[in-house]
Amino acid sequence: MRLSKKRKEQLGAYGQTFVPDNGLIAINELVEIFNEKEDEQVIFEEMLHALRRFVATTPKKEVKFAIYNDEYLFSSELNNKQVKDLIINNEISCCGGECEQHNYEKATTKELESITTQFQTEYSNQQAELIGLTAEISAPLYGVLNFQELAEILNHYHQELKIVKDDILPALTEHIKLSGEEVDYTIFEGFIVSPMILPDATQITDVDIELIDYIRNEQKKHKRYLPDYEEFVLYATPIHEMMTDEFEKFLGFLMKNRKRLGISERKIGETATIFLQLSKASMNPKYFIEFFQEEGCRFSSTQFINEFMGYAVEVYNHTRKYDCNGHTLSELNLVNSTKTPTNVLNTPKANVEGAEVEVQTSKQRMIAKVGRNDSCPCNSGKKYKKCCLS
């Protein structure tokens, strides 16, 4: 089961639209409504997963329904007691089959325990979904974080949950099982890692370890970026990070010059998206041109390269970075302006293609930071500390 973000949002919207006020609707019934109205068909498991994701990633005050027993949607105006009363007073079955008659007065201890267990199971599943989806937002935003840090993020936004470190691994394991698809994080030795950094924990390399260590050491220098919850959940959708003025201008520049660059519109979109992800991991700016050349771009003059770098560096400075704990370089420069400012790169003047450059992988480029005494990546001939760093 692999649903697009757009499809998940569409299915979640159906829950918002069709759950009755002060009532309930069976998820199977919601599936039938969807399949009658839409051209593309959906199955029960896809609808359930999309509804769970919608609940976990939407501000609570905006969600109009709650999920019970993986079978029904209840109006969010109902409390737990009212839900139990509906179950007990013959409104729905508590065991998921056809509606059964239950009399609270005559209910056996076993039946009451069954009802309680189902509520506990549903709460556990929804909590696992919330923890898992928070991990799916946090891993691409911060790159690397440990279980304790994820618990702190959850408690920051959901203080009533009181999540502890030991809740995280069981919940993520359950979330992966409930999702039935690939998730946007990798679990590795007590850490939650962006798939861009570590796609598969069973195939880790020394370069992966080096990059993770580098990011963790840099993160210690910065307080974590924690926006309002309404903004935080937007990072569940990758396209949100592309909706900056800087990225839109950069993409517009590339599209305008696609013939000069020698690549198609589709290839430009793909390459720009990868570049954005590499910027999140703080790829060394001196490799910008080399990366685009490897993707098939041509650079015919120094003037064109300088213009290109002007747009590229603006994207770099306004992209949320793993090693900055989710902040952008521009934000940190503003925050630290009364102290020692974090350098925001000036537009480098790059050379036309032709110089021999050691070929490195994308991850090695991320790690290769510019030292104070290194040659400045703007190719001015000066040392970094006496050029762009100052």
N, C-alpha and C positions, 0 to 999 in steps of 0.2 A: 504494500500500500504506500504509494508515493503521491501526495497531493501537492499541488502548487500553493504558494502563499495566497494567491488570488482566490483559488477554489475554497481554501479553508475559511477565508473571510466571507465568501459568499454563503457557505453553509452555516457559519455562525450567525449571519444576518437572518437566516430563516428562523433560527431559535428565537431571536429578538422579535420577529414579526408575528409568529404563529402561536407562541405560548399564551394561553388565556389569562386574563386578569383573575387573580385569586384562584387559579385552577391549574390543570396539568394537561400535558399532551404526551402520548407515547412517541418515542423516537422513531419507531417503525412507521407510525402515521406521518411523521414529518418527512421521512424518506419518500413515502408515497406521494405526498404533496409536491415535493421537489421534483420527482421524476415525471409527474404530470405536467409541470410548468416549464421544465427546462429540457433542452435537447440532449445534453449529456447526462447519462444516468449515474446514480450514486448508490452505493451499498450501505448497509447499516453501520459497519465498522468504520467506514470513511466519515459518515455523518457524526458518529460518536466522538471520534478523534478530533474532528474540526470543532465540535461544540466544546470539548474540554479545553482545547487551545484558546478558543474565544474567551471562555470564562477566566482563564489564567492570565491572559494578556490584555484584557480590557479593564479600565478603571471600575472598581466595584459599583460605584453609584450609577454607572451606565448599563450594567448587566441586568436584564429583566427576568432572567431565569436561573434556576439551579438544577443540577443533574442528580437524580436519585436512582441508585441501584443499576446504573448503566442502561436504564430502560425508559425513564420518564424525564420530562422537563417540568419543573414546578415553577410557578410564578415566584419571583424573588421576594414578593411581599409576604409570603408565607414563612413562618418560623418553624423550627423543628417539631414543636408540639402540634402545630396544625397539620404538618405532614404526617406525623404519626396518627393523628385522629382520622385523617383521610384513609390511611391504610386500615386502621382498626374498624372504622365504620363503613366498611364494604365498598369504599370508592375504588380501590385498586387491590390487586393481589400483592402480597408481600413476598411471594416466591417466584414471580416472573412468568407464571403460566396464565391460564384463563382466570378471570376474576373469581376469587373464592370468598366465601362468607366468613367473617371473623367477628366474634363478639368479645369485646374487651373483658366483660365480666367473667366469661367462661373460658377465656384463653388459657391454655396450659402454660406452665413455666417454660417449657421447651419452645413454644411458639413465641413467647415474649422475648426469650433469649435470641431467637432467630431474627426477630425484628431489630433488636439492639445490635446484633452482629452485623446485619446488613448496613445499618447506619454507620457503624464504625468502619466497615470495609469501604463504603462509599467515601467517607471522610478521608480515609487513608489513600484511596486512589486519587482523589482530587488534590490532596496535599502533595502526592508524588508528582502529579501533573504540574502543579504550580512550581515545585522545586526544579523539576526537569526543564520547564520552559524558562525559568529564571536563569538556569545554566545555559540554555540556548541563546539567551540574550547576552549574558555576561561573557561567555567565552569569545565571541566575535568582537565584543566591545573592549575587553581588557586583555585578551590574548591568553593569559595564564592566571589562574587563581586557585587557591587551595580550598578544601572543604570548609574550613573555619571561615574563610572570607566570604564564601557563598552564603553561609548561614547568617553572617552579619548583614549582607545585602538584603536577604529575605526579611530579616527582623527590622531592618531600616524601613522597608516598605510595608511590611505586614507585622506590626508589633504584637498583634494578638496571638500569633502562631507560636512564638517563643521556640524557634528552631534551634537545635544544637548541632554541633559538628557530626555526632554519631547518627543523626537523621539523614545525612546527605547521601552516602553511598547506597543504602537500601532504597531510598527514594529514586535515585538516578537509575538504579538497576530496574526498578519497577517501571519507571518512565520509558525506558528503552523497550521494555516488553510490551507496555500498553501502546506505544507509538506504532509498533509494527513496521517501522521504516528507519532510515538513517536519521540520526539526530545531529544537531549542529554543535557538537562538542565531542571531545575525546577524553576518556578517563585514563590517567597515567600516574600511578604511585602517589595517590592522594591529591592529585591536581586535576583540574578541569582545564582543558587546553583547546584553543581554536583549531578546527580541522585544517585550516590553512597552514598552521605551524606543524601540527602532528595529525595527519589523516588517519593513521593506523598505529595504535600503541604496541602492536606486535612486531612492527618493522621499524623501530626507532634506531637512529644513527647517531654518531658522535656530533654531527652538525646540528641535529635536532636538540640534543642535550645542551650544546653550547649556546644555541639561540634561546632556549628556555632559561638557562642560567643568566644570560645577559639581560633578558627582559625582567626577570625577578629582581636582579640587583638594581636596575634602573628604577623599577617601580617604588622601591623604598624611598626614593627622593621626593615623591609626589603623593599628596593626599588623593584618595580615590575620587574620580568624577562620579557624582551621584545626582542626576537631574531629578526633577519632579517625576512622579510615577507615570504621568500621562506621556512624558517624553521618553522615559526609560523603555516603556513597552513598544515604542515605535522602532526601536533597534531590533525587534524581532523580525522586521522586514528589511532585508539587505538594501533595498532600493532607497531606504531613508538616508543612508550615508551618501548617496549620490545626489541628494537634493540640496546641495550647497551652491551658492552663486559661483564659487571658484570652480567646482567640478563642471557645472553647466557651461561656463565660459570656455573651459579647457576642451570639453567635448565639442562645443560649437567651433572652436578653432581647428580641431582635428578634422571635423566633417567638412569645413570650408576648404581645407587644404588636402583633402583625401587624394586627389589626383597627383598632387605634388609629392605626397608621401608614398604613393604607389600602392595603397591597400584599399580594400572595399569598405563600405559603410559598416557591414556586419563585423568585419575584422577590427575596425576602429573601436566599435562598441565593446567587443570582447577584450581588446588590449587595454583600453582605458579602464575597464573594470578591474583587470588584474593589476594594473598600475596603482589603482586606489588601494587595493588590498596590500600591495607591497609597501605603499606609503604608510599604512597603519602599522606595519612592522618596521618602520624607519629605515627603509632601504637607503643606502648611501647615495646622496644626490649625484655624485660623480658617475654613477652607473645608469642614470636616466636615459641618456642617448643610446648607450649600448643595449639596454633592454628593448627599446623601441626598434633598434636596428635588427635585433634578433627576431622580432615579431614581423619583420619584413618592411619596415619603414625606411624611406630614403631621405637623407638630409643633404641638400645640394649647396648650401652656402652658410657661412658663419652667421650672417644676418638672420636667416631663417631659424637656425639653431637657437640663437639668442631669444628670438620671439617665442619659440616653442618653450624654452626653459622658463621664461617669464610666467607663462600659464602653469607649467608643471610645478614650479616651486610654490605658487600660490595654493595649488591643491595640497601639496605636501605640508604646508604650514597650517592649513585649516582642516586637516584630517585627524580624527581621533586616533591616538597612538597607543599601542600596547605598552611601550616602555614609559609612557607618560601617565599610566594608570587611567586611560580613557580621555585625558585632556588633549587639546591641540597645542601645538607650539605657540600659536598666537595667544591662546588663553593663558598659558604659563608666563609668557612675556608680560602680559598685562598684570597678572597676579603678583609677579615678582618685581614689578617695576620700581618699588622702593628699596629693593635689595640689589643683589647681583642679577641682572636680567638674564633669563634663558634666551640664548641666541635664536632669533628668527632669521632664517637664511635670506641673504640678499640674492637677487637674480644672478646666477653664474653666467659667465661668458664662455661657452663651450667651443671646442675646436671642431672643424669639419672632420667627417669620418676619414680614417686613414691611419691614425696612430695605433700601434700595437698595444692591446690591453689584455691582461691576463684574464682568461675566461673563468668566471665563477658562477656557481649556482645562485638562484634567487636568495636562498637562505644565507649563503655566505655573504652576499651583498648586504643583507640586512644587518649582519653582525659587524661588518667592516665599517666601523665609525671613524670619523676623521679625527686624528690626534692633533693636539695643539701645535706640534712642530712639523706636522705633515704639510705637504704642498696643498694649497687651498684648492677645493674642487672647482672653483670658478676659473682655474687655469691662468690666474693673474701672474704667476711666477713667485708670489709671496708665500710665506708660511701662513697657515690657517689662523694662528693666533694674532697675526698682524694684518689680517685681511677681513674675511667675513665674520670671524668670531668677535672682532672688535667693533 
